């Protein structure tokens, strides 16, 4: 087999959800947008539903359709992008719950689907999605008369606990929702870790379920094992890979492995990462190309058949740091070529 294997540990995923749930006294939902952060929304949703999750969040109605097909009727599937033009039939037929973000969206929903559930997203300072204070004040009475299922907002800086924006948004959300009878939600993973003042009635962990920062106690969920295509001896002075960026300083044994930036392993990581043979680290050498990576395996006793690149020793956040990005991007960029293997 000449493609890498992406192993998704569903049991670890469930334990991460349980650990975050245990930090709250309220209901804990699960965010499974972007195809379950790249790990397969259907399988992720099924595992979490089996563990007791009854409310899920996706980014778009099309994602909600996939999750509904996987889960069947019953669990609540909430759509962050709200009620967009053209979404009405899908929202109705699949029993999706849009988080309406504007007066226009709210009017579209109550006029086209009167009596159907919806939530409201408020903007408390992130300036991304949701009604601002003046908009909310203008329609609050109408919205509350329709019995929204949830009033929510989203924190911009929750992964930085001491950032003053957290307190500012908490205060804004508290003021904007004072006296509402609908359940309230402010916290995703980072918000859960900020403490109970941020939890309200429902939390919505996302990246922490999948093993990412800022949930430092999370178990690794994704593991990537890459086959070795070929090993060769390289003499002193010879180079490896595009643009001759690595030159052998000693006689070396070099393995070429079958993964690259087409598989969500950014070229910029280059020699800032390692791969592993068991618990033995092996340096990446030269440039990461579209389909292949060079690895120095001179110190191994035998030529390896496979090498691991995403492991508990080298997490998604470590790869992200090497690439100058965040773990979310590494997870959601894992390509379609992987052979996916789920373990429970």
Secondary structure, DSSP 4 states (H G I P E B T S, - for coil): --S-EEEEEHHHHHHHHHHHHTT-SSEE-EE-HHHHHTT-HHHHHHHHHHHT--EEEESSHHHHHHHHHHH-SSSEEEETT-S-TT-HHHHHHTTEEEEE-SHHHHHHHHHHSTT--EEEEB-SS--SSSB-HHHHHHHHHHHHHT--S-EE---SSTTSTT-HHHHHHHHHHHHHTTT--S-EE--SHHHHHH-GGGTTTEE---GGGGT-TT-TTPPP-EEEEEEEEEEEEE-TT-EESGGG-EE-SS-EEEEEES--GGGT--GGGGGG-EEEETTEEEEEES---SS-EEEE-TTSSS--SEEEEESSSS-HHHHHHHHTS-HHHHHHH--TTSEEEEE-
